[in-house]
Amino acid sequence: MLTKSFVEDLMYGRRQSPLFGAVLFALSLLYGALIRLRSLLFRMKLLRSNKLSCPVISIGNITLGGTGKTPAVIAVAEFLAKSGKHPVVVSRGYGRKDESQVEVVSDGRSLLVNAQTGGDEPVLLASRLPHVPVVVGSNRYQAAQHALQRFPVDVVILDDGFQHQRLRRALDIVLVDATEPFGNGKLFPAGILREPVSALGRAQAIIVTRTDKKESMAGLLESIRRTTQAEIFTSRHRPLDLVDCSTGERKPLTALRNVKAFVFSGIARPLSFTSLLTSLGVSIAAESVYPDHHHYQRSDLANIFKKAADARVNMIITTEKDMVRLKDLRPEGIWALCIELDVIERNEWEQFLSRML
């Protein structure tokens, strides 16, 4: 049976299937031809890249799934604000009701829409960056123009923008997950690559994420260096604290010691979340995994609380992204783990950003 998990196992190289593998590979050849043609048309200037009146920093990846773009956007925006800049975050707002509409998620003073209207990741960005405007729209150039007209900003941070070549940028930052860098090495849908690995050559900076989960980095770093002249940095996802999804109350990480928990998430890579919790001393008694960007219903909450009760846990834990999708349901007794991107070479990283702008 061709299930989603079966296809994902094929794409990540966790299992083999001569028949379905051949079908997916044939489709990947067509996909690859289309994206190579698109890149060629941009290089020949037959497709136009629009330029804004201020610098654009793109933060993206070349794979499907979560590499840590949201924490990276937060880290870059916070550094720019600390340096005296006035950034705005522009995102597509994947999974919201109407992705074609330009929507102001935050005006830099208050959150204006919920996750269904603005998208879960933009709403999370707005919550973590209370003084930074966040604007969404599938046409990122149009969304950025709207932001520049409405807000006194001097730099645009393009969330998940590496493939969005219609908007010219001063800096391309690409994230690579150390634990699942390129899957089986094949293009979508045979693999998880959105572009060939050689596309890293367009980037000026590579941040390898979750390096603390990888025993040896030498081989991966060497393979990246063979494809690009970009500066390479390493990072980890550092847990900060816990926040109550209903009240906003915060608890330190020490509250997780010897906790027996029910854990749920609707993110691209749930294993990275559960392994982080385990490293903090959490005993996971039961778990539910939902599709990425899942919109929770009251029936989901009832199921979560029932499973938690059956497992006799003393805490229910989810992710920040799931928290923003739960807000309208006002869930009580659910805690979200907050994390940040910690670049190991912090001084060199900040000097690089300052130099590029």
SVG drawing of the C-alpha trace seen along z (x, -y; Angstrom):
<svg xmlns="http://www.w3.org/2000/svg" viewBox="-14 -55 50 59">
<polyline fill="none" stroke="black" stroke-width="0.4" points="0.0,0.0 1.4,-3.4 1.0,-5.4 2.6,-8.8 5.0,-7.2 6.0,-4.6 6.8,-7.3 8.7,-9.4 10.8,-6.3 11.7,-6.0 12.5,-9.7 14.8,-9.6 16.4,-6.4 15.2,-4.4 13.7,-1.6 13.8,-0.5 11.1,0.4 12.1,1.2 8.7,0.5 7.6,-2.7 11.2,-3.9 11.4,-3.8 8.1,-5.7 9.3,-8.4 12.7,-8.6 11.0,-9.1 9.0,-12.0 12.1,-13.4 13.8,-13.6 10.9,-15.7 11.0,-17.9 14.7,-18.3 14.5,-19.3 11.9,-22.0 13.9,-23.6 17.1,-23.5 15.3,-25.3 13.9,-27.8 17.4,-28.6 18.8,-28.9 16.1,-31.4 16.9,-33.5 20.7,-33.4 19.9,-34.4 17.6,-37.2 14.6,-35.8 12.9,-35.6 13.2,-38.8 14.4,-39.3 12.9,-42.3 15.0,-44.6 13.8,-46.4 15.0,-49.7 16.7,-48.0 18.8,-44.9 17.1,-41.5 18.4,-38.6 17.0,-35.2 16.9,-32.3 16.1,-29.0 17.2,-25.4 17.4,-23.0 15.4,-20.2 11.8,-19.5 11.0,-19.5 12.3,-21.4 15.9,-22.4 15.4,-25.2 14.5,-28.2 12.1,-29.8 14.8,-29.9 17.3,-31.2 14.9,-34.0 14.4,-35.0 18.2,-35.0 18.9,-37.2 16.1,-39.6 17.2,-40.0 20.8,-40.6 19.7,-43.2 17.5,-45.0 20.3,-45.0 22.6,-46.5 20.3,-49.5 18.5,-48.1 14.7,-48.1 13.9,-44.7 10.7,-43.3 10.0,-39.5 8.3,-38.5 7.0,-35.0 4.6,-33.0 2.6,-31.9 2.3,-28.3 -0.9,-26.5 -3.1,-29.6 -6.6,-30.0 -5.7,-32.2 -2.0,-32.3 -2.6,-34.6 -3.6,-37.6 -1.0,-39.9 -1.6,-40.0 0.0,-41.9 0.5,-39.4 2.2,-41.9 2.7,-45.7 5.7,-45.5 3.4,-46.5 0.8,-43.8 -0.3,-40.5 -3.1,-41.2 -4.3,-37.7 -4.4,-34.1 -2.5,-31.1 -5.3,-30.2 -5.1,-33.6 -1.4,-34.3 0.2,-30.9 1.6,-29.2 5.3,-30.1 4.6,-33.8 2.4,-34.0 5.2,-32.3 7.7,-34.8 5.5,-37.7 5.1,-36.4 8.9,-36.0 9.7,-39.3 7.3,-41.7 9.0,-44.8 9.4,-43.5 6.7,-43.7 5.7,-40.4 4.0,-40.3 2.9,-37.3 2.0,-36.7 2.7,-34.1 4.1,-37.0 7.0,-37.9 7.9,-40.9 4.4,-42.3 4.4,-41.5 7.8,-43.2 6.7,-46.3 3.6,-46.5 5.8,-46.3 8.2,-49.0 5.3,-51.3 3.6,-50.8 6.6,-50.5 9.9,-52.4 12.1,-49.4 15.5,-49.2 16.1,-45.5 13.9,-42.6 14.3,-39.1 12.8,-36.6 11.6,-33.5 12.1,-30.3 13.3,-32.3 16.2,-30.4 14.0,-29.1 12.2,-32.5 14.6,-34.0 12.0,-36.6 13.2,-38.8 16.8,-39.9 18.8,-39.7 22.0,-40.8 22.6,-37.7 21.4,-34.0 21.7,-31.9 21.0,-28.2 20.4,-25.8 21.5,-22.2 20.3,-19.7 23.2,-17.6 21.0,-14.7 19.3,-14.4 21.3,-16.6 20.2,-15.5 18.1,-12.4 18.8,-9.7 20.5,-12.4 17.6,-12.5 15.3,-15.2 11.7,-15.4 9.6,-13.2 12.2,-10.5 14.0,-12.3 13.8,-15.3 15.9,-17.7 14.1,-20.7 17.1,-21.5 20.4,-19.7 23.1,-19.9 25.1,-22.0 22.5,-24.8 24.4,-25.6 26.8,-27.4 24.3,-30.3 24.6,-30.8 26.9,-33.2 26.4,-31.4 25.6,-27.9 24.4,-27.1 24.6,-23.5 21.9,-22.9 21.5,-20.3 25.3,-19.6 25.1,-18.4 23.0,-15.4 25.8,-14.3 28.8,-12.4 31.2,-13.4 30.8,-16.5 34.0,-16.2 32.4,-14.3 29.4,-16.5 31.4,-19.8 33.8,-18.5 30.9,-17.6 29.4,-21.0 32.8,-22.7 33.1,-20.8 29.9,-22.5 30.1,-26.1 32.4,-29.0 30.0,-30.1 31.0,-30.8 30.1,-27.7 28.8,-27.9 27.6,-25.3 24.8,-25.5 22.5,-23.7 18.9,-24.2 19.2,-25.4 16.1,-25.0 15.1,-28.1 12.1,-27.4 8.5,-26.2 5.4,-28.3 1.8,-27.5 -0.2,-27.4 -3.2,-29.0 -2.0,-31.5 1.5,-32.3 3.0,-31.3 6.7,-30.3 8.7,-27.6 12.5,-27.0 13.9,-23.9 14.5,-22.4 10.8,-21.7 11.3,-18.9 13.5,-16.9 12.0,-13.4 8.8,-14.4 6.7,-11.7 5.1,-13.3 2.6,-12.9 4.1,-14.6 2.4,-15.6 3.5,-17.7 2.5,-18.5 5.9,-19.4 8.1,-18.2 10.6,-16.3 8.9,-15.2 11.9,-12.9 14.1,-16.0 11.6,-17.4 11.2,-14.2 15.0,-13.5 15.5,-17.1 13.0,-16.4 14.6,-13.1 18.0,-14.9 16.4,-17.2 15.4,-14.3 11.8,-13.9 10.4,-10.4 8.0,-10.1 5.2,-7.8 3.1,-8.3 3.2,-10.4 0.9,-11.6 2.2,-12.8 0.1,-15.0 0.7,-16.2 3.0,-19.2 1.0,-22.5 -2.0,-20.6 -5.0,-22.7 -6.2,-21.4 -9.8,-20.9 -11.5,-20.3 -11.7,-16.6 -7.9,-16.6 -7.7,-18.2 -10.1,-15.6 -8.0,-12.8 -4.8,-14.3 -6.2,-14.7 -7.6,-11.1 -4.3,-9.6 -2.5,-11.7 -4.9,-10.5 -4.5,-6.9 -0.7,-7.2 -1.0,-8.7 1.5,-11.5 2.2,-14.7 2.8,-17.0 1.6,-17.4 4.3,-19.0 4.2,-20.3 6.2,-22.7 6.0,-26.4 4.6,-26.0 1.9,-23.8 1.1,-26.2 0.2,-29.0 -2.2,-26.6 -3.8,-25.8 -4.3,-29.4 -8.0,-29.8 -8.9,-26.6 -7.5,-28.0 -6.1,-24.7 -5.4,-24.3 -2.5,-22.3 -0.4,-22.1 3.2,-23.3 5.3,-24.3 9.1,-24.0 10.7,-27.2 14.0,-27.0 16.6,-29.3 19.3,-28.9 22.7,-28.9 25.5,-29.5 28.7,-28.0 31.0,-30.5 29.0,-33.4 31.6,-36.1 32.5,-35.1 28.8,-34.8 27.9,-38.3 30.9,-39.8 29.9,-38.1 26.4,-39.6 27.7,-43.0 30.1,-42.9 27.5,-41.7 25.2,-44.6"/>
</svg>
